[in-house]
């Protein structure tokens, strides 16, 4: 009968203590296999991994994890997994270099998410990326509002490339600050310039009056910011 909270079962089950040394050896083997794959694949950083490359790494990581902790998993088949995945990677990258259509299908293509200080709504709606995630990326690059951004492109590796307006060309824009620093209203407390929180379009609004964004039809607003970007 199984006993709850049995230290022997929880920590070693029926394995000998000496197996911990074998786990260390297996883990070192798995580490070397994954390192060699990254070395021979020629990638410089995890942010540069394409979807295909990420699948390869996860597959190799699963095999490496199994060989690290399961005593009935031999190490030689994992080496074969490594060689097979490396061969598949080389063949696929060669085919992608020869066919632009295959390259676009495998890697995807860059997507414009901000243009002239406004959201590209059709782009954002087709991406698995929320506005809060995009706002975080912008804040980390020193952006306070969309009016500072001339162009933002979501690259195939998930990074965001930003191109800024010159200081004299900065226009009123939607704040990218988190909710505690950005008040959202449906009826502006005072007249002034506000930005639609859905698409970023600025508009002059009257006090205590509801209004719909002429660009996207949204009815929630926040005060437009006009400050220049601090570099």
CORWO-V816973 format. One record per backbone hydrogen bond with DSSP energy under -0.5 kcal/mol. NH is the residue of the N-H (numbers start at 1). CO is the residue of the C=O. If there is no record, write none. Layout:
BEGIN
nh: [NH,NH]
co: [CO,CO]
END
This chain:
BEGIN
nh: [6,7,10,11,12,13,15,19,20,21,22,23,24,25,26,27,28,29,30,31,32,33,34,35,36,37,38,39,40,41,42,42,43,48,49,54,55,56,57,58,59,60,61,62,63,64,65,66,67,68,69,70,71,73,74,79,80,81,82,83,84,85,86,87,88,89,90,91,92,93,94,95,96,97,98,99,103,104,105,106,107,108,111,113,113,114,115,116,117,118,119,120,121,123,124,125,126,126,127,129,134,135,136,137,138,139,140,141,141,142,143,146,148,149,150,150,151,152,153,154,155,155,158,161,161,163,165,169,170,170,171,173,176,181,182,185,188,192,194,194,195,196,197,200,203,205,205,208,209,213,217,221,222,223,224,225,231]
co: [3,5,6,7,8,8,12,16,17,18,18,19,20,21,22,23,24,25,26,27,28,29,30,31,32,33,34,35,36,37,38,39,38,45,46,50,51,52,53,54,55,56,57,58,59,60,61,62,63,64,65,66,69,70,72,75,76,77,78,79,80,81,82,83,84,85,86,87,88,89,90,91,92,93,94,95,99,100,101,102,103,104,154,111,152,152,118,150,149,115,199,113,119,120,120,121,122,123,124,127,130,131,132,133,134,135,136,137,138,139,138,174,145,146,148,163,163,114,161,111,153,159,155,153,159,151,148,166,166,167,147,225,144,178,179,221,209,205,192,203,222,201,220,196,194,192,203,188,206,218,213,185,195,183,193,173,229]
END
